[in-house]
Amino acid sequence: MKYRLGELIESVSKTYDLKNKKSVTFVNTGDVFDGSISGNETKIKDLPGQAKKSIELNDILFSEIRPKNKRFALVTGIDPKNYVVSTKLMVLRNKNNLVLDTNYLYFYLTSPLMLAYFQSEAESRSGTFPQITFRENVANIKIDLPPLIEQRKIVQRLSVVNDKVKLNNQINDNLIAISKAKWLDLLSSTSTTEVVMNKIAKITMGQSPKSSTYNTNNEGLPLLNGATDFRENINPQRWTSDPKRVVYPNSYIFGVRATIGLTTKVYQKYAIGRGTGAATPINIIYDEFLYFYLEDLFKFYSQTGSGSVYINISKKEFENYKIDVPKISFIEQFHSEINPLFNQIKNNKLQNITLLQIKKDMLNKYFQ
């Protein structure tokens, strides 16, 4: 049966009650991404002006700005009473559970078909940023709903894939935590020599190809233009037939402009744009050390290095970043112990790439 979305869902703008609160977790547009919600605990006096909306469990957060960046999430697994969200996030709420499953709605709104529609609508508007609104771009969408029982079957199939991806990510987080603890223990228990980063790694800074070479037909190399293309899992949105900078398997990529860090190893050849940098160890034994040195570098620049809200790290700053390196024998021993853990991380990430393609194919099948 066909419905207009405005008949089934609403955009909620209830103001968060800050009375008797000392601090809350503020969720901005950058704190939601492809199903995940983070946010930062913030004192009431330090909250920005756009921190106003309250949320409830099973609300859908969906950024009004740049829909293609996947700034959306379903509110689950948190206590929403402690969260206040930005006015730039739509808070979408199901108001007819008798005909619409909320999880089905979430998968529908975040399907490739709908994201392409929202991005097209956003780019057709004038203004600084590509932006959508509930009234103009969501409420009037017509949706042909299958029976509720069929919606729940579709949700169950998609959720199996989603849950496996999340589990792999959790395992990888634990493996990184174990490896980092051993790295810190080694640095604190042995003598080190201070050197600069380019003594153990080659740094490459991305350069964006001409937009006329972009395509979505898998022609040329997949393009990683910035952190959005590899946050949590590598997911390029475009390809280029004329790459200007290339990164090769077993190098690390990272964001270098605005969103910095998110250090990620690549296992195939990619083109990298100006928002992305890469580091390749000059010797494989430095591989795991390089990962943690990069993480330290990003922590430094995000806290003290730039002095600017908009962070832009240069190649020179990477190459000249000072690091403490133990004797080569200790590095070799660390590599032999930790490399199997990093290989497990690799296998989980490669599996996630396959799973995400399966999910994309399913979304295209169910939401044509």
Secondary structure, DSSP 8 states (H G I E B T S, - for coil): -EEEHHHHEEE---B---TT-SEEEEE-GGGEETTEE--EEEEGGG--TTEEEE--TT-EEEESB-GGG--EEE--SS-GGGEEEETTEEEEEES-TTT--HHHHHHHHTSHHHHHHHHHHHHTS-SSS-B--HHHHTTT-EEE---HHHHHHHHHHHHHHHHHHHHHHHHHHHHHHHHHHHHHHHHHHS-EEEEEGGGTEEEEE-----GGGEESS--SEEEE-SGGGTSSS----EEESS-SSEE-TT-EEEEEBSSEEEEEE-SS-EEE-TTEEEEEESSGGGHHHHHHHHHHHHHHIIIIIS-SSS-B--HHHHHT-EEEEE-HHHHHHHHHHHHHHHHHHHHHHHHHHHHHHHHHHHHHHH--
